[in-house]
Amino acid sequence: MPIRVARLSISPVRSLGLEHPESIDLTERGVLEDRRFFVIDEAGRLVDQLIAGALVQVAAHTDPEATELRLTLPDGSVIDGPAELGEPVETEIHGRTGVGHVIVGPWAAALEPFAGRRVRIVRCDRPGGTRVANAVSLVSDGSLARLAGEMGVPTIDARRFRMLIELEGGSAHEEDRWIGGRIAIGSAVLDITRPDARCAITTHDPDTGLRDLDILRSIIAYRGVYDGRKAIFGVLGEVGVPGRISVRDEVTVLATVGAGERQHVAAGGV
């Protein structure tokens, strides 16, 4: 059975609800619309799902140039309009610096009931401004099924992991075997570089933002820890050849490495 793309997920505003397009255009900077905006408090500190889980209840959409922003609230009301730029800001984002401009308009006030505080929305000056380079994340249904079995639950919703590409038809952690190699999906080629270290957002219900499952402890229980302290699930890659990826596209493995070399790459070797 071929391994195919089951679902694509982007988050135009970091930590808000995921959007599931039928296709994405992977550029050298990743998907231009993904994480183009983020939320800060009045002191300029990042407000994300780790701090305000209920943000995930709000859906967002933007265009590739990030000139428009649309928020859809749980009651169905929509706030839509041009993203007018205001003052410049720099924000610490989990060890990186987000550089952008606060956007002027009604969106921030609409988010405040979900954030539980006064907030502002920032548009990154460059696409992918809150991501590491052109990182692409992938996870297979086989890995999710293995985790569900370990936890004794029927299924695990892949949205907990907020991966760009969800795959179907794979065996448990099959994607780990691609580390150090190359795969093709659609017209894009990806260099799979390392395992994906997970954070506490995986413990949140993807619809409500409430903590409900101890995902990290369960992963570590059967997979151990990576780099001395991290739970890993899924893999990260980089865009080797830009292109379009669509739901139902097949994965073609172009190059792999041996088990020993793969462990060396996963550990940060060159």
PASEVEX-551448 format. One line per field, with one value per residue (C-alpha): chain; x, y, z. Coordinates in pm, 1 decimal. Layout:
c c(A | ...)
xx c(X | ...)
yy c(Y | ...)
zz c(Z | ...)
REM end
This chain:
c c(A | A | A | A | A | A | A | A | A | A | A | A | A | A | A | A | A | A | A | A | A | A | A | A | A | A | A | A | A | A | A | A | A | A | A | A | A | A | A | A | A | A | A | A | A | A | A | A | A | A | A | A | A | A | A | A | A | A | A | A | A | A | A | A | A | A | A | A | A | A | A | A | A | A | A | A | A | A | A | A | A | A | A | A | A | A | A | A | A | A | A | A | A | A | A | A | A | A | A | A | A | A | A | A | A | A | A | A | A | A | A | A | A | A | A | A | A | A | A | A | A | A | A | A | A | A | A | A | A | A | A | A | A | A | A | A | A | A | A | A | A | A | A | A | A | A | A | A | A | A | A | A | A | A | A | A | A | A | A | A | A | A | A | A | A | A | A | A | A | A | A | A | A | A | A | A | A | A | A | A | A | A | A | A | A | A | A | A | A | A | A | A | A | A | A | A | A | A | A | A | A | A | A | A | A | A | A | A | A | A | A | A | A | A | A | A | A | A | A | A | A | A | A | A | A | A | A | A | A | A | A | A | A | A | A | A | A | A | A | A | A | A | A | A | A | A | A | A | A | A | A | A | A | A | A | A | A | A | A | A | A | A | A | A | A | A | A | A | A | A)
xx c(0.0 | 150.6 | 203.7 | -3.6 | -78.4 | -386.5 | -411.8 | -223.5 | -229.1 | -114.7 | -163.6 | -173.2 | -174.4 | 55.1 | -138.8 | -482.5 | -691.7 | -541.2 | -644.2 | -651.0 | -591.5 | -617.0 | -276.2 | 24.2 | 304.0 | 636.6 | 887.4 | 1247.8 | 1099.2 | 829.0 | 455.9 | 427.7 | 95.4 | 203.2 | 266.6 | 290.4 | 118.0 | 157.7 | 2.5 | 172.9 | 58.7 | 80.9 | 439.5 | 540.7 | 567.3 | 452.2 | 105.3 | 69.0 | -126.5 | 101.3 | -19.8 | -373.7 | -499.6 | -840.8 | -680.9 | -711.9 | -1089.7 | -1042.1 | -970.6 | -755.1 | -686.5 | -448.8 | -316.7 | 42.0 | 141.6 | -27.0 | -204.6 | -543.1 | -644.5 | -966.1 | -1060.7 | -1359.6 | -1485.7 | -1656.0 | -1999.3 | -1948.7 | -1883.1 | -1607.3 | -1363.8 | -1204.5 | -1004.1 | -668.4 | -376.1 | -267.4 | 78.9 | 147.0 | 449.1 | 752.0 | 822.4 | 1070.1 | 952.4 | 1136.9 | 977.8 | 1117.1 | 1479.1 | 1421.1 | 1339.8 | 1020.2 | 1055.6 | 740.0 | 477.8 | 164.1 | -142.4 | -408.5 | -770.6 | -1038.7 | -872.8 | -685.3 | -995.5 | -1177.1 | -900.1 | -883.2 | -1166.4 | -973.6 | -632.2 | -756.9 | -562.6 | -506.7 | -322.5 | -192.0 | -139.7 | 194.1 | 264.6 | 614.9 | 819.3 | 927.9 | 735.9 | 799.7 | 919.0 | 830.7 | 960.4 | 1311.7 | 1432.3 | 1221.3 | 1139.0 | 868.7 | 706.0 | 559.9 | 391.5 | 232.4 | -92.3 | 108.0 | 289.3 | -39.5 | -190.1 | 112.1 | 80.5 | -292.7 | -222.8 | 39.3 | -206.3 | -501.6 | -724.3 | -900.0 | -733.3 | -505.4 | -603.9 | -305.9 | -397.7 | -242.0 | 98.3 | 22.4 | 226.3 | 236.5 | 195.4 | -0.1 | 54.7 | -155.5 | -47.6 | 271.3 | 386.1 | 466.6 | 740.8 | 823.3 | 910.9 | 1202.2 | 1372.5 | 1386.0 | 1608.8 | 1922.3 | 1752.9 | 1528.0 | 1162.9 | 946.6 | 584.4 | 397.8 | 648.0 | 846.9 | 1155.3 | 1229.4 | 1552.0 | 1448.8 | 1693.6 | 1593.1 | 1320.7 | 1064.3 | 1090.3 | 744.6 | 612.8 | 319.7 | 79.3 | 36.4 | -143.5 | -419.8 | -749.8 | -719.0 | -1077.5 | -1095.2 | -733.7 | -790.7 | -531.5 | -670.7 | -404.3 | -50.0 | 94.5 | 454.7 | 481.7 | 330.5 | 575.8 | 873.7 | 744.8 | 785.7 | 1033.0 | 1267.2 | 1410.9 | 1606.5 | 1902.8 | 1873.4 | 1533.1 | 1303.9 | 1006.1 | 1019.9 | 733.1 | 734.0 | 1018.6 | 1140.4 | 1277.7 | 1392.8 | 1277.6 | 1529.3 | 1322.8 | 1025.9 | 694.8 | 327.2 | 195.9 | -168.0 | -384.6 | -359.4 | -12.8 | 212.9 | 543.9 | 844.8 | 1160.2 | 1451.2 | 1743.5 | 1796.5 | 2088.8 | 2194.7 | 2073.1 | 2405.2 | 2440.6 | 2074.7 | 2132.5 | 2436.0 | 2228.9 | 1946.7 | 2194.7 | 2318.3 | 2612.6 | 2725.3)
yy c(0.0 | 335.7 | 603.0 | 909.7 | 1254.0 | 1228.4 | 1589.4 | 1917.6 | 2165.6 | 2524.5 | 2787.7 | 3139.4 | 3280.8 | 3086.8 | 2872.5 | 2946.1 | 2671.4 | 2478.6 | 2530.8 | 2226.6 | 2323.4 | 2068.7 | 2178.7 | 2375.4 | 2544.5 | 2471.4 | 2747.0 | 2776.4 | 2948.6 | 2688.2 | 2762.6 | 3140.2 | 3158.5 | 2932.2 | 3109.1 | 3445.9 | 3611.6 | 3565.5 | 3705.0 | 3909.8 | 4063.5 | 4429.2 | 4376.6 | 4233.0 | 3872.4 | 3583.0 | 3446.9 | 3098.3 | 2781.1 | 2686.4 | 3000.0 | 3033.1 | 2699.2 | 2838.9 | 3029.4 | 2708.9 | 2762.6 | 3052.5 | 2978.7 | 3203.6 | 3255.4 | 3476.5 | 3511.4 | 3425.1 | 3793.3 | 3824.9 | 4144.0 | 4019.2 | 3843.0 | 3661.8 | 3524.3 | 3294.9 | 3272.1 | 2965.9 | 3132.8 | 3163.7 | 3537.5 | 3651.0 | 3941.4 | 4007.9 | 4287.6 | 4425.5 | 4376.5 | 4737.3 | 4758.3 | 4960.3 | 4983.5 | 4752.4 | 4493.1 | 4216.2 | 3918.5 | 3625.1 | 3305.7 | 2994.5 | 3083.9 | 3270.7 | 3634.6 | 3722.4 | 4053.8 | 4219.5 | 4489.5 | 4505.9 | 4506.7 | 4770.8 | 4657.6 | 4466.2 | 4123.5 | 4158.4 | 4260.1 | 3955.0 | 3725.3 | 3866.0 | 3649.7 | 3341.7 | 3470.2 | 3583.4 | 3911.0 | 4217.2 | 4118.3 | 4244.0 | 4057.1 | 4083.0 | 4014.1 | 3876.5 | 4085.6 | 3771.8 | 3453.0 | 3176.4 | 3428.4 | 3211.3 | 2887.0 | 2745.1 | 2810.3 | 2608.0 | 2321.2 | 2079.6 | 1837.6 | 1494.3 | 1213.1 | 885.1 | 719.2 | 412.5 | 614.3 | 757.1 | 407.2 | 280.9 | 567.4 | 506.3 | 140.0 | 227.6 | 463.1 | 224.3 | 465.6 | 405.5 | 687.2 | 988.0 | 1302.5 | 1404.2 | 1771.2 | 1754.3 | 1751.6 | 2038.9 | 1874.2 | 2024.1 | 1686.2 | 1386.9 | 1059.4 | 743.1 | 392.5 | 394.3 | 149.7 | 262.8 | 529.4 | 446.4 | 812.3 | 772.8 | 549.9 | 842.0 | 1053.8 | 1145.1 | 1063.6 | 1228.1 | 1187.7 | 1329.7 | 1431.5 | 1590.9 | 1811.7 | 1888.0 | 1710.2 | 1704.3 | 1627.7 | 1453.2 | 1578.3 | 1483.8 | 1362.6 | 1617.2 | 1704.5 | 1751.0 | 2002.2 | 2022.5 | 2145.0 | 1776.9 | 1728.3 | 1973.2 | 1877.6 | 2026.7 | 2156.0 | 2311.2 | 2369.6 | 2196.4 | 1950.7 | 1599.4 | 1339.8 | 1294.3 | 1247.1 | 1333.2 | 1087.9 | 815.4 | 878.8 | 871.5 | 552.8 | 349.0 | 553.1 | 684.7 | 1034.7 | 1210.2 | 1435.0 | 1357.2 | 1511.2 | 1535.8 | 1328.1 | 1271.5 | 1192.4 | 1242.6 | 1395.1 | 1727.5 | 1798.5 | 2084.0 | 2185.7 | 2041.6 | 2125.3 | 2363.6 | 2239.9 | 2174.3 | 1902.6 | 1795.6 | 1561.7 | 1205.8 | 1262.4 | 958.2 | 957.9 | 833.9 | 754.3 | 877.0 | 803.5 | 643.4 | 586.9 | 289.8 | 247.4 | 348.8 | 655.7 | 745.1 | 738.9 | 964.3 | 1214.0 | 1206.4 | 1281.0 | 1588.9 | 1440.7 | 1549.9)
zz c(0.0 | -97.2 | 164.7 | 80.5 | 215.8 | 437.0 | 553.8 | 537.0 | 823.6 | 851.7 | 1120.4 | 970.0 | 1325.5 | 1555.7 | 1810.0 | 1663.3 | 1504.2 | 1214.9 | 853.8 | 624.3 | 260.3 | -18.6 | -149.0 | -26.7 | -215.0 | -48.9 | -116.8 | -1.4 | 305.1 | 362.6 | 326.5 | 309.3 | 495.9 | 782.1 | 1117.8 | 945.7 | 1243.9 | 1619.7 | 1936.2 | 2209.6 | 2537.4 | 2636.7 | 2755.1 | 2417.2 | 2535.9 | 2319.3 | 2395.9 | 2252.4 | 2318.1 | 2607.6 | 2787.4 | 2650.9 | 2520.2 | 2421.9 | 2131.8 | 1931.0 | 1919.1 | 1675.8 | 1308.0 | 1090.7 | 720.9 | 526.6 | 172.5 | 70.1 | 92.6 | 434.7 | 330.4 | 455.8 | 777.0 | 860.5 | 1201.1 | 1250.6 | 1608.6 | 1759.1 | 1728.8 | 1353.5 | 1346.3 | 1111.2 | 1133.7 | 798.3 | 642.5 | 532.7 | 772.8 | 820.4 | 975.7 | 1288.2 | 1516.2 | 1473.1 | 1742.5 | 1821.4 | 2027.1 | 2184.7 | 2051.6 | 2221.7 | 2158.7 | 1832.0 | 1761.2 | 1577.6 | 1390.3 | 1266.7 | 1298.8 | 1511.8 | 1288.0 | 1335.3 | 1346.7 | 1537.7 | 1551.3 | 1880.3 | 2076.9 | 1940.3 | 2065.5 | 2418.3 | 2563.4 | 2447.6 | 2552.3 | 2893.3 | 2869.3 | 2653.6 | 2337.3 | 2006.4 | 1678.1 | 1498.4 | 1132.6 | 1074.9 | 836.8 | 652.1 | 576.2 | 825.1 | 1078.7 | 1377.4 | 1224.9 | 1208.1 | 852.5 | 607.5 | 842.9 | 730.4 | 976.3 | 897.5 | 1090.4 | 980.0 | 1077.9 | 1179.2 | 1444.5 | 1574.0 | 1590.4 | 1785.8 | 2035.8 | 2075.4 | 2147.3 | 2405.8 | 2576.2 | 2558.7 | 2365.2 | 2031.0 | 1838.7 | 1875.4 | 1684.9 | 1471.6 | 1515.8 | 1863.0 | 1693.3 | 1452.9 | 1175.9 | 829.3 | 657.5 | 790.0 | 608.0 | 574.4 | 486.1 | 691.5 | 956.9 | 1309.5 | 1299.4 | 940.3 | 888.9 | 1132.3 | 875.2 | 632.9 | 858.2 | 664.6 | 334.0 | 76.8 | -16.5 | -292.5 | -242.3 | -529.6 | -710.1 | -392.2 | -259.4 | 114.3 | 297.5 | 620.9 | 881.6 | 1236.7 | 1473.3 | 1590.9 | 1961.1 | 2110.3 | 2364.0 | 2605.5 | 2336.5 | 2245.3 | 2577.8 | 2474.0 | 2313.2 | 1961.1 | 1965.9 | 2312.4 | 2410.7 | 2744.9 | 2874.5 | 2868.1 | 2773.7 | 2903.8 | 2556.8 | 2642.2 | 2928.4 | 2709.3 | 2424.6 | 2658.9 | 2826.2 | 2508.6 | 2302.3 | 2569.0 | 2549.9 | 2276.1 | 2345.2 | 2714.2 | 2777.2 | 2473.3 | 2365.1 | 1989.5 | 1754.2 | 1377.6 | 1180.0 | 1047.7 | 704.1 | 485.3 | 140.4 | -105.1 | -414.2 | -385.9 | -523.2 | -467.1 | -235.2 | -237.5 | -33.9 | -175.7 | -324.4 | -284.0 | -97.8 | -293.9 | -98.3 | -309.6 | -78.0 | 260.7 | 494.5 | 704.1 | 1060.9 | 1215.1 | 998.4 | 1061.5 | 1437.7 | 1385.4 | 1184.8 | 1440.8 | 1716.0 | 1530.9 | 1343.7 | 999.4)
REM end
